Amino acid sequence: MTECEKLRVGHEFLSNQARSTNFYNEKHDRCYCSQCYQQSDDDTRTVGGQTYVIPRGWTRFGIQADESFAQHHNVWTEWVNSYHGTSIENAKSIVEHRQLFLSDDMTQDKNESKTQPDHVPGDYNFLTTPSINYASLNCDSSTYTFQSPRSKKYYKIKVVLQCKQKPDSFVVQGETVCAQHRICPYIPNDQIEWKSRQRSAIMPFGLMLLVTEINSTKAGKFWIVLSKRNSQTICKNERDSNEIGTYS
């Protein structure tokens, strides 16, 4: 069977990031594009008592999990599924450290973490969501352009982490991004954000990429983001920014 284009381009993009294969598990790769995930398949599923949205159009690249931890805490059968918007740089650090970071954390190699901006200034919590739409808003999820070395085509790529999360370890609350419209057709705005202080109750298990082909003219208009954007400004402008990082 021919490999799905989304999977192939995703693997090329991740290889371009000099990722360590020790932290990834291709057995858990899965594509949710229209070719691999049928229109008649579920749009949502309930796991651990919480409904999450199936990431249609996205492709998951499996992350090595601590199986002893997962089995001891019944992670695969009892913990809920959630998403966390991030950048590819932050995602690599999260995958290597096997945990999410707050904006003022110091990583093992003594680098200050550069996580997603706090939606509410001064409110240091881990923010996740059952909605891939919410996790992929531009104020949380970075976007890049990438040229496939094989096909020479250009693609726009967005980055989100998929996580398992312990039930009752988070507070369900409304969106905190100044939304002017409904963000997700399945999860209402007043229940779309999960807030937690329990780092060990969140286990990343998949790196999600949204791979979209674009024409070379449009790709040439994108540029590298040299600094983190102001989340409040972007939220008020409906998150349709053209500030896009470039990798090839």
N, C-alpha and C positions, 0 to 999 in steps of 0.2 A: 504493500500500500504506500502511495506517495505521501511524504511528510507534508502536513498542512503548512501553507505559506506563513501563517502567523507564528507557528512554532519555529519554523526555520529562521525567520527574520529575528524573532526574539532571542534565539540561541546566538545568532550572529552579533546582535546588539550587546548581549551579556558578555560574550567572549571579548568584545571590544573594550569592555570595562576592566579587563584583567582580573576577573573574578577567580577566587580559589575554588576549584571543583570539590574540595573537601567539605564545603558547607552546603552543597546542593545535592538533591536526590531526584534524578530524572524519572524515577518510577512514579513520582507523584505529579509529574507534568500533566496538565490537562488544558485543552483548548475549548473555549465556549463560543467560537465564531459560528456563523450560520451553517457552515459546512460540517462542523464537528458536533454542534449542539442543536438539535432540531427545534423548529418553531413550536412543535406540539409539546415539547418538554417543559418541565416546571419553570415558572418565573421566580418563585420563592420556595423556600423550604424552612421547616421548623426543626431546630436542633437545640437540645438542652432547654426547651421551653421558650425559646426566642426565635422569631422569624427573621431570616436574612434574605437578601435579594441575590439571586443567581447572577453572576457577572457576565451577562451576555455580551459577546463581542471581545471579551478579554481572554488572555492566555495566562495560565498559571505555570510557574516554574518552581518545582518543589524544593523546599529547604530542609536540610537535615535536622531532624528533631531529636531531642534527648528522650529516647524511647523508655528508659527507666523511669524518668519523671512522668512521661505521658501515661504509662501503664499504672504507676502508683496512684496517680490522681484521676484515672479514668478520663483522660483528656479527650480521646477520640470519640467516646460514646456519650459523655455528659456535658462537656464544655460547649458553649455557643460559638458560632462563627461570626467574625467581625472583620472590618477593614480599617486600614490606617494609611492615609495619604502621606507621601514622602517624596524624596528625590532619590535618584539612583545612588548618589554618594552616601546619603544617610542610610539607604537600604542596605548597602554593602556592610556598613558598620554595624547595623542592627543584626544582620544575618550572622556576622562574625562573633558578636557578643551575645547573641541569642536573647536579646531583650530590647524593649523600646527605651528611648531616652527622653528626659525632660530637657528644656532649652538651656538649663544651667548645669547639666551633668558633665563630668569629666570621664572620657573613655579610658580603657585599660592602657592605651598607649599615650595617655596624658594629653590628649587633644580634647578641646572643648567641643561638645556635641553641637551640631547645627540642625536641630530638629525643626518640625513644622512650627510656625509662629503660634504663640498663645492666642486663641480666639478672644479671650478676655484677659487683658494685660494684668500681670501679677497673679493670675490664677493658674498655679502649676499643677496640672493634672494630665494624665494620659487620656487622650481623646480617641475614641474609636466609633464605629458606626456599623449598623447592619446594612447600609445602603452603599453600593459601589458608586452611585452618582454623587453622593455627599463626599465620600473619600477622595474622589477624583476632581473636586473643584480646584481651580488654579491656585487658590490661596494655600492649599495643602499639598497638592500633587504636582510635581514638576513635569514639564513637557520638553521633549527633545526632538530634533530631526536627526535622521540616520540614513546613510546611503549603504545599501546592501553591497558588499564586495562581490557577491555572486551575480546578482541581477542588474546592479548599478541603478536600481530604482530608489527613490527617496520615500521615507516613511516618517510620519509623526508618531512619537511614542510617549505615552503617559505611564506613570509609575505609582503603584499602590501595593501595600502589604496585606496579605490575608492572614488572619490570626485565629487561634482558639482562645477563648476567654472564659474564666470560671464564672458560672452563674452567681448572682448575688454579690459580685465583687465590684459592681459598677452602679452608677445612678443613671437612669434614663432621663434625658432632658431634651428640650427643644434646641433647634439650630442656634448657633451663636456667630453666624457669618453675615448678619444683616440682610438675609434673603428677602427679595421682593416678590417671589413666586414660589410655588410648590417645587421642591427639588427632586423628589422621587415619587413615581406613581404608586408605589406600594407601601412606603413608610411615610406617615405624615410628618410635617416639619416639627411638630411639638414632641416627637418621640425619636428623632433621627440621630441624636448624639448621645454617646455613652461616655460618662466621666468616671475615672477611677484613679485612686492613689496606690493601687496594688500592682506594682511592677511584675511580681512573680506570678500573677494571675492572668497574664497575657503571654501567649506563646505564638510567635510568628511561625507559619508553616508553608507559606507560599508567596513568591514574588509575582505580582500581577502586572502584566504589560498590556496596554491597549495599542495595538499596531494598526495604523491607518496609512494607506498609500497616498502620497501627494505628488503633484507635478513638480518638476525641477525649478520652474519659474517661481512658484510659491516658496519652495524650500530656500531659494536664494535670498528671500526677504527676511528670513529668520536670523536671529543673532544670539550670541552667548550671553546669558545672564551672569553678570559679575558679582552681584550682591543680592541678598535675600530681599524680596519685595515686601512692601508694607501690606500686611494682610487686611487691615481695615479698609484701606483705599481700594484694594481689588474687590473685596466683598461688595462694596457700594457700587461698583461698576460691573456687577453681574459676572465677574470672573471670566471675561472673554478676552483676556490680555494676549498680545502677540509676543510677549517676552518669552522666548523659547530657546533652550540650550541646544547647541549643535554638536553632534558626534558623527564621525564617519570613519 
